[in-house]
Amino acid sequence: MATPASAVQTRPTWKLYLELTKPRVVALIVFTAIVGTLLASPGWPPLDALIWGNLGIALASGSAAAINHVLDRNIDEQMSRTRGRPLPTGTLSNRQALIFAASLAIASMLILTLLVNPLTAVLTFASLIGYAVIYTVFLKRATSQNIVIGGAAGAAPPILGWAAVTNSIEPGALLLFLIIFIWTPPHFWALAIARKDEYAKAGIPMLPVTHGVPYTRLQVLLYTVLLVLVTLMPYLTRMSGLLYLAAALVLNARFLYYALALKLTDRAELPMRVFRFSISYLMWLFAALLVDHYIPTTQLPPY
C-alpha cells in the first residue's frame, strides 16, 4: 500500500534518501552479488573483493534506483503503490535526488576501480546505465518485452561479484546470470497482472496491458517451466551437488504449482502471492547454491 504523504513528510531526511535507494531491491541484488563472490573462489574469497566489491555494487545499485525515482516521478504520481514516495510527495526534489545518485555512483566507481579491479567497475557502470537509462527511459515505455530485455541489467550482480574475485567473466557467473534473467519475467509479470489498471492509467505497456491477462498468465507459466530447466544446470554442469539439487526441486515444484494455479484459476490474490513467493524462491535458491558450495555433496561423476 502507498505511504500517506503526511507520514512521508514526518520521516527523518536520512530515511527519505534511504527510500530512494529501494533498499529491499538492493538487498536482493547485493545478496546475489555476494553469492557470486563466494562461488568464484574454492575457499574463502579475498576480503577486498568480498567487502569493497559488494559495497561498490550496492552503492551503484542505490544510485540506479535513485535515478529511477527521478525518471519515473510522473508515473509514480499516478500509481497508488508509489505515490507516497519522496519525490511525488515533494519531500525531496529531483535535484536533491540526482545529486544523491551522482554521489553514490562516483563513490561506487572509485571504490571498484581503486580497491577491486577495473573490469568490475566497468561492468557495474554498464549495469547502472542499463537499468537507470536504457530500461527506465526507453524500454519501459517502448515495448511490452521491457522486462525481458531490461532484465539483463538486473541479472548482472552475480557476474559483478564473480568478477571482483577473478577479474574475468567465467561460465559459472554466466549461469547465475541466466537464472536471474529467466526468473525476472514471471516475477515481474505477476506483479504487472496485479497492477494492470495502474500501469494502463500511467501509459506503461506492460504485457497484461498490451496483450491481456490470460496471455500474460500463459507467459508466466512458460517462463517458469524454462526456469525449472535452467536451475537444474548448476547440478548438471557439476557446479553444485545434491544439496542444491534437492532444494531446487522443492522450490521449482512450488513455483510451478503457483504458475499453474495462476494460469488455470482467476483467484484475485494469486498474482501478488506469486510475486512474493518468487522473491523468496530466488533467495532460497541462491542460498542453497552457497550452502552446497561450502558443504560439498555428491555430484555427477566425471565424464
N, C-alpha and C positions, 0 to 999 in steps of 0.2 A: 504493500500500500504506500501511497505517496506520503511524504513527511509534510505536515502543515507548515505553511510559510512562517507562522509565528514561532513554531518550535525551532526552525532553522535559524531565525534571527536571534534567538537567545543562546545559541551554541557559542562556545569559545571559538575564536578565529582559527586556532590550530586545527580544530575538528572540521571546520569548513574546508580548509586546504587538504586535510586528510581525505575528506569525501571526494575531492576532485581526482584523487589517485585511484578511485574504485578499489579500496583495499581488499575486498573479498575476491575480486577477479585477480588482482595482482598476487594475492596469497597463493591461488591455484597455479598461476603462471610460474611463480618462484619455486613452488614445490616441484613442478615438473622439471624445472631447470636444475634444481638440486639433485633430483634423481638422475638426470643426465650427467651431472658432475660426478656423482658417486659410481655410476655404472661404467664410466670411462676409465676407471682405474681398477686393477685387480684387487687392490687393498684399499687403504685409506688415501684419498686424493691429497695433493699438496694443499696446505691451508690457504695459500694466497688465492688459488683457483676457487676453492670452496667458499671462502669468505668474501674476498673482493670481487670475484667473478659474479656471484649471485647478488651481491649488493649493487653492482653496476647494472645487472639485468633488472633488478627491482626498481631502481631509480628510472631507468629508461621506460619501463612499463608504466610507472606512475606518470611520467611525462606524457606518454602517448594517451593515457586516459584523460589527463587534464586538457590536452589539445582536443580530444574527442568531445569533452564537455563544451568547449567554446564553439566548435563547428556544428554541434547538434543542439545548440541552445534553442533555436526556433522550434525544432522538433520536440525537445523536452518540455517546452511550454504547453504543448498540445496533448501530452500523454500523462495519464493520472499517476503512473508509477514513477515518473521522472520530474514532474512539475515542481516538486519540493526541493530540487537540487539547488545548490548555492547560486548558480548563475540565473536560472529562471526566476528565482525569488528576489534577485537583486542584492543579495547579501555580499556577493563578490562580483567584481566587474570582469569583463573579458580581458582587460589589460592586466589586472592582477593575476588572472589565471594563466595568461600567456607568459608573463614574467616568471611565474612559479614553474611552468612547464619547461621553459628555456633553462632555468637554473638546474632543474633535475637532469635535463638532457646533457648539459655541459658537465655536470658532476659525474654523470654516468660515463661519458666518453673519456674523461680524464682518468677515472679510476681504471676502466678497462684497458685503455691504451698504455698507461704508465705502470700499472700494477698487475695486469694479467697478460694479454697479448693483443696485437693489432687486429688479428683475424676476428676475435670475439667482439672487439669494438665495432668493426665494420659490419659484421652480421647483425649485431644488436641494433645499430643505427638503421640498417636496411629494414629490420622488422618494425622499428618505430615508425619509419616513413610509410611502410606498407600498411600499417593499421591506421595511424593518425591521419594520413593524407590520402593514399590510394583507395583504401577501403571506405573511410568516412566521407571523403569529398566526392569520389567518383562512383565506386562500385555500389555502395549502399543505396544510392539514388538512381542508378542506371539500369540494374538488372535484377531479376528475381534469383539469379545464381550468385548474388553478392556474398552470401555466407560461404558457398563452396569455394569461390575464387579467393575471397579475402581470408579464408581460413588458414592460408599458408602462413600469414603473419602470426596468428595465434598459436600455430603448431610449432613455431620455431624455438621456443625456450629450451627443450631438451638438447637441440643442436648447439645452442649457445653455451649451455652448461658443459656439454661434452667438449666443445672447442676450447673452453677455458682450461681444460686439463691437457688435451692432446695437441692443441694448436693446429687442428685439422678437422675435416668433416669425414666421418667414418660410417660404414654401413649400419652399425648399431644405433648411431644417432639418427640416421635417416629412417630407421624402422620406428623409433619412438615418435619422430615427426609424423610418419604415416598414420600411426594410431590416432593421434590427436586430430590430424587433418580429416580422417574419416569419421571420427566421433563428433566433430563440430556441427555438421548439418542436422543430424537427428536431435542433438542437444538444443540447438537454437531454433529449429523449426517447431519443436514442441512449444517453446515459449511464443513463437510467432502465431501459432494457432490460437493460444490463449489470448493474445493481444491483437488479434486480426483487425478488429474495428479501429483500434487506436492507430495502428500502422496505416490503415486506409485513410483515416482522417488526416494524418500527417503527410500523406502522399509518398510513403515509402513502399516500393514494390516488392515487399516480402512475398514469398511463394504462396501463402494462403490468400493473399490479396489478388495476385495476378492469375493464379491457376486454381484457386478454390481449396477448401479444407480437405475434401476427400482425396484429391490428388496429393496434397501435402502429407496426409496420413500414410499414403502408399509409399511416398519417398522416404519417410521416416523409417518404415519397416524395411525397405530395400537397403538403405544405408546401414541399418542395424545388422542385417544379415552380412553385409560386407564387412562391418566392424568385427563381427564374430570371427570371420575368416582371417582378417588381418591380425587380430590379437592372439591367434594361435602361432603366428610366425616366430615370436621370440623363442618358443619351445622348439619349433621345427628347425630353426637355424642354430640351435644349441646356445642361444644367448641366455636361456634360463632353463630351470628344471621343473620337476614335478610339482613343487610347491606353488610356483607361479601358474602352472597349467591347471591345477585344481581350483585356484582362486579365479582364474579367467573363465573356466567352465561354469562356475557358480554365478559369477557376475553376468556373464553373457546369457545364461538361462533366464535370469531375472529381467535383463534388458529386453530380450526377445518377448518375454511374457507381456511386458508393458507395451512394446511396439505393436504386438498382435492385438492386444486389448484396445489400443488407440485406433487401430485400423478397423476392427470389427464392431466396436460399440461407439456410442455417442455420449458417453458419460462426461459431464461438464468438467469434472475435477481432474480428468486424466492428463490433459496436456501439461498442466503445472506439475502434476505428480511425476510424469516422465522427465520433465525438465529438471526437477530437483534430484531425482534419482540419478540422472546422467552425471551430475556433478560428483555425487558420492561414488558412482561407478568409476570415474576416471581416477579419483583419489585412491580408492582401494586397489585398482588395477596397478597403478604405479607403485603403490606401497608394496604390493606383492612382488613386483619386479625387484624392488630394493631388498626386501627380506630374503628373497631367493638368492640374490647376489651374495649376501653375507652368510647365508646358511645354505651351502650348496646341497642340492638334492640330485636324484638320478636324472640324467639327461638321455637323449637318444644316443645310441652307440655311434662311434665314428664311422665314416664311410670306409 
